[in-house]
Amino acid sequence: MAITSVNPATEQTIATFEIDTPEQVEHKLEAAARAQREWRRTDIADRTALLTRIAEVLREGKEEYAQVITAEMGKPIAESRAEIEKCAVTLDYYAEHAPKFLANERVASNASESAIVFDPLGVVLAIMPWNYPFWQFFRFAAPALAAGNAPLLKHANNVPQSALAVEDIVRRAGAPEGLCTTLIIDAKDVAALIDDDRVAAVTLTGSTQVGRIVASQAGKALKKQVLELGGSDPFIVLADADIQEAAKVAVKARFTNVGQSCVNAKRFIVQESVADEFVAAFVDHVSALKVGDPTEDDTNIGPMARGNLRDELHQQVLRTLENGRTVLKLGGAPLDGPGFYYPPTVIDQVEPGDTAFDEETFGPVAAIIRARDVDHAIELANDTEYGLGAALWTQDLDLARRLTRQIDAGAVFVNGMVASDARLPFGGIKASGYGRELGDYGLREFVNIKTVWIGPAKAAAPTTGEKIGE
């Protein structure tokens, strides 16, 4: 059996890779376990120095790696370059801050020496998606490596070149052999890895459906897990918002990465009194997006990553339109010709019960939902099984501070678009998963938070021949 890398812009095969044999998987797993046992004993300064070197390798090869991403999953080349730089920035961040995050925490006590220490868990299986093939890995791997863990990567099967590239990058930076390992395996082989005693924990970024499967498998094996799953993020625009700015940012929030991100804004909930103004401005900005060859610097919308994903998205659009909704001048059907292209599509008057409201639309489709008032907007925002990110637009910051606490999400951004940042914890609630990545919280997901209590030492026993009590 083999895994094939296909260029989504041309539908041509790029390369084919043979699945790892059971013997190869065993060899890689044992090498990872062996490398981690040594790595955990490596001084924190040496571990963070590796992160710095990885960042240097990424920057030196930025154009090469960006081209791999674009060729393999269709991301516009400018965004691929930005993805590489974001990885490097995050590695630099943990290189600087991990020693502080991992420092022992002393606990005051009159009778003992007490502390909280942070030990690595071991080999962590990372099941990663195709939409940000470098970023998704390195945002996990940077803190995991700093903490003393060993990443074991099972990447999405449509990005094998990216999977092998990240392993090579870490090796070129000087990592010990086996410390960062890529497995070329089928999804059906993941359960056995989770069950293997040499795997200590699991992290998954992917769909909610896959998250339920992996959570069940890891739970049965009593393995720690972090799940970053789907999202149907609301982008809430209240009547007092800067409508023109909100509409401009909304286009980027929806159509970055061809709309293929769990944290893209997907449901645009606009207060009725300003909805027409917002929609007009939004459609104008969407109309200016260039759909085309993702290798060209000025392309905004490349192909979707796979043909089946485009087909699924189109079916979601059709089911929404069956309820009488309207496509506003734009899109609504796949483009003719080679490549998995779907044009930017805006659907108006969407309501709860419509597919575009109830389901995650993983592609360049925006749903406009009209809210009667502020309370209705928050009600609509929370009317979803997901809870990853949310954006709120209002010029009343006191109101914003109150409303952010009412929105069910792992992150709420006011007057901006939701984005991940190395300094801030990232993750969701409800069907969007649990656990956090990034920040100090993300670094501590894959450590043993150990309590150490040391009582006072007794006086040493006298040696033979010593006199006692004189």
N, C-alpha and C positions, 0 to 999 in steps of 0.2 A: 504494500500500500504506500501511496505517496501523497504529499501535500503540494499543491500547486499555487504559485503566486501569479495573479492575473492583474494586468493593468486595467483599471476600471474605465479609463478614458478611451481605450482602444479595444478592449476585450481580448487582447492578445496575451498569450502566456509569456511570463517573464522568466520563470525558473521553476523547476520541480525538485522537491526534496524527499528523500526516502524517510519513512517513519523510523524512529529509533527502535532497534530490536530490544527485547526484554533484557538481554545481556548488556546492551549499551545503557539502558535506563538504570540497571543495577550498578554499573560502574560509575555513572555520573552521580547517583544518589549517595553511594559510599564515599566518593571523593568530596562531595559537598559536606557530608557529616564530618569527615576527617578534617577538612579545611576549617570548618566552623569551630571545632574543638581548639584549634590553635589560635584562630582569630579572636576568640573571646578572651584569650590571655594577652593579646596584643595591647600595648599601651594606647590610650585614647588619642594621644597626639599622633601616633602612627595611623590609626584608623581614619582620623579626620584628614590627615595628609593625603590619603588615598582619594578621598572625596575631591580635594582640590585638584589632584592630577586628572581625575575623570572629567571634571569640568574643563580642564585645559584641552584634553583630547577631543571633547565635544566641540569646543570652539574652533579648534584647528581644522576639524573635518566638517564644519557646519554645512557647507554647500553639498558635499557628498551625502551626508546623512539626510539633509532636507530632500534631496532628489530621491533617495530610497523611499521616504515616506510618501512623497507625491506619486511616484510610480506605482506604489503598492496599494495605496488606499484612496488616492485621488484628491488629497488636500491641496488647495492652491499653494504654490511654491512659497509665496510670501509668508503664509501661515506656518508652513513647515519649518522655515528658517526661525520663525518666532518660537516654535515649539522646542527646537534645539537650544536656543538661548535660555528659555525658561527652565529647562532641565539644568543647565549650567548654573544659573542664578540660585536655584534651590540647593544644589550641591554645595555652592559657596556658603549659603546660609547655614547649613548644618555643619560644615567644616568650622565655622566660627562659633556657633552657639551650642553644639552638642555637648562639649565638655561641661558647660554650665547646667544644661538640662539633665545630664547624667550624674552630676555631683551628688555625693552622699548628703542626705538631709539629717542633720543632728537633731535629736529630741532631748530637751532639757530634763535632767533627772538627778536627784541628790544621791541616789543609791546605786546608779548603774550608768554605764555608757551605752546609750541607745541611739540607733540610727535607722534610716530607711535607705536601702541601697537598690540599685537597678542593674539586674543581671540579664543578659540576653537569653531568649528562649531556645534558640538553636537554628535549625534549617526552617525557613518559612517558604511555603509553596505560594507563589504569586500567579494567580490565574488572571491574565490581563486581556483587555479588549483591543480592537483594531483602530478605534477612532483617534486616539493619541498614542501611537505605538511606542514612542520614546518617553513622552512625559508620564504616562500612566505608570510605567515601570520605574523611572527614576524618582518620582515623588514618593514611592514606597521604598525603593532601594537605598536612597540617601540616608534617611534616619535608621533604617534597618541595619545597614552596614556600620554606621556610627555606633550603634548600640552593641555591636558584636555578633549580629546574626549573619546567616548566609542565605541570600536569595536563590530560590530554585524556580525558574520561570517556565510556565506553560502559557505561551502566547496564543492569540487567536490564529486560526489556521490559514487565514488569508493574508497574514503579514509575516511569513517565515523569515524573509530577508531582514526585516526590522528586528525580529527576535534574535537572530544570530549576530546582528550588528551590535546590539547592546551588550551581549556577552563579550564580544571582541573588544569593545571600548573599555570595559572594566579590566580585561586582561592586559590590554595595551597600557593602561594606567599603572600596572604593576601589582595587581591583586594576586594573592597566592592562587595556585592552580586549584580549581574546583570551588572557589569561594562564591563565584557567580556563575550559575549553570543554566543553559537553555535546553529544554527537552522538546524534541519534535515528536509529539505524540497526539493521538486522537482523544477526543473528549471522553470517550468511554473508558479510557485508561486512568482518568483522574482519581476515581474513587479508591483504587488500590494505593495510589500515592498518599492520599489523605490518611489512609489506614496504616501506613507504614510507620513504625516506631521512630524512624529517623527524622520524620517530618514533625515539627513541634507545633506549627500553627499554619493558618491559611489566610490569605487575603485575596479577595475577588472584587474586580470591577466589571460589571456586566449587567445583564437584564435581571429583573426581579424574578422571573421564572427560573433562571439558572441559579440565582442566589438562594432560592428555597431548596434546590437540590443540594448545593454545596453546604448550606447550613445544616441540612439533615445529615449529610455524610460526616461533616466535621463534628457535629454534636454527638453522633453515635460513637465517634472515636475520642470524644472528650478533648478536642483540639480547639484552642483559641482561634477566633476568626474575626476579620473585619470585612464588612460587606458594603460596597458603594454601588448602589443599584440604580434603577431607572428613576426618571423624574418627569413631571409635567408642570414645570415651574410657572407660576403666575407672574405677570408683569403688570402691576396695578398702577393705573394712572387716575389720580383724583382730579377734581374739577379745578383746583388751584395750582396744578402742576405747570411747569414750563413745557407746554405742549410740543413746541417745535423741537426742543432739545430731547424730550422724551421720545418722540417719534424717530429722531435720528439715531439715538442710542438703541432703541428697540430693534432696529434693523440689524445692527451688529449683534445684539443679544440673541436674535433668532437665527441668523443665517451664517454666523461664524462656523467654520468647519462643515459647510453645506448643511447646517442644521443638525448634524449628527453628534450631539453631545447630550449626556444626561442632564447637564446643568444649563443648556440653552433655555432661554425663555420660550415657552410654547403657547401659553394661554394669555392673551392680552386683554385684561379686564379693565375697561375704561368707563368712567362715570358718564352716564348718558348725556349730560349737558355739554360735554366736550368731545364726545365720541366721533362725531362727523369731522370735526377739525383734526383730531388725532389720526383718523383713518386716512383722510386726504393727504396729510403730510407723510404718513407711513408708506402709503402706496407710491407716492412720488419718489421717495428714497429707494424703495424696493425696485422700482422701474429702472433706476440708474445702475443697478448691479449688473456686472458683466458675467454672462454665463459662457464658459468656453474651456480652452485648453488649460489645464491646471499648471502647466510648466511656464506659462506666461505671467510676468510679474503683475499685470493689471487685471488678471482674472479674479473675480470675487466668488463665483460659484462653479466648482468643478463637478465631476460626476459623483454620484453616490458610490459607496464602497463596493457594493455587490448588486447584481441584478435582482436577486430575490428580495433585497431590502427595498429597492425601488418599487417592485411590484406590490409589496406589502403596504408601503406608504400610499400608493395610488388607490389601493382598495379602501384604505381608511378615508381618503378624500371622497371616493364615490359613495361610501356609506353615509358620510356626513351630508353630502349633497342630496341624498335621498330624502332627507328631512326638510328639504326646501331651503337650505342655506345657499349663499351666493358666493361665487368666485369673483373677486374684484379685478377684472381686466387682465389678471396675471395667471399664468400657469394652469394647473388643473389636469395635466396629462403628461406622460413621458414624452421627451423629445425624440424625433425620428433620427436615425443614423446610428453609427457605432458609439459605444460608451453608455454608461448607466446614468444618463442625465435626466434630472427632473427639475423643471424651472421653478423659481421662487413663486409660491402660491399663497394668496391671502384669502381666507374664507370669512365672510362677515355674518353677523347675527347668530353666532354659535351659542348653544345653550346646553345645560346639563342634560345628559341623555344622548347627545350627539357623540359620535366616535371621536371627533377631534377634541372634544372636551374631556371625555372619560378615559381615553387611552393616551399613552405616550406616542407622539408622532415624531419618529426619529428621522428627520429629514427636513427639507426646506419648505415647510408648510406652517403658516401662522394662522391661529384662530382668534378672531375678534369677538369678545364677549362684552355686552353692554350691561352696566350695573346701575340700579336706580339711585343708590346713594352710597355713602361710605360703608355703612354696616353691610349692605348687600355685597359690596366689593369684597370685603373680608370673608363673608360667607361663601362666595363663589371661589375665592382663592383656596379655602380650606376644604372645598367639596371635591376631594380627590383622594385616592389611596396613597398618593405619593407625598413626600415631604423633604425634598432635597434643598432647593434654593427658592428665593422669592425676591422680586424687586418691587419697591414702593416709591411712587413719585408724588410728592407734595411739597409745597413751600412752607407748610406749617410744621416745623420741626418738633414742637411739643406734641402735636398730634401724631407725628411719625414715631416718636419714642413710645407712645402708648400702643400704637397699632403693631409695631414690631413684635411686641410680646403676645399679640393675639394671633399671629400668623404661624401656622404649623410648618416649620421648615428648619433645616439645620443651619441655614444662613439667610439673613434678610439684608439686602443692600438698599439704602435709601438714596434716591436720585442718582443711580448708577446701575450698571449691569452686574449680575452675579459673576464672580470669577474666583478661581483658586489663587492663593497667595501663600508662599512658604511660611509666612509668619502667623497665619491664621488656621485654626483647625477646620477641616473640611469633611463633610459627611452628612447623612440624612437621618430621618426618622420614618416611622410607618413603613410602607413598602419600598422606601428608598434605602433601607438598610440600617446598619448600626456600626458603631465604632467610628474613629476619626483618623484621618491622615493629616499630615503637615502640622506645623507648630510644635510646641512641646508635648501637647496631648498626643499627636500622631507618633512622635518618637517613642512614647511610653506604652503604646499599644502592644508592642512585641518585646516587652521586658517582664521579668519577674520582679514585682515590687515587693522586695523582701524586707521584713523587719529583723533587725539584729539587736539583741539585748545582751549586754555583757555586764555581769555583776562584779563586785569588787573581788580581787584575788585575795586568797588567804595567804598568811605568811608561809614561806617555804618550810617544809619539814626539816628538822635538823638531820645532819648526816651522822652516821655511826661514830660513836666515840665522843660526840659533843656532850657537854654537861647541860642539864636542863634545870632551870629554876634558880640558878645561883646569880 
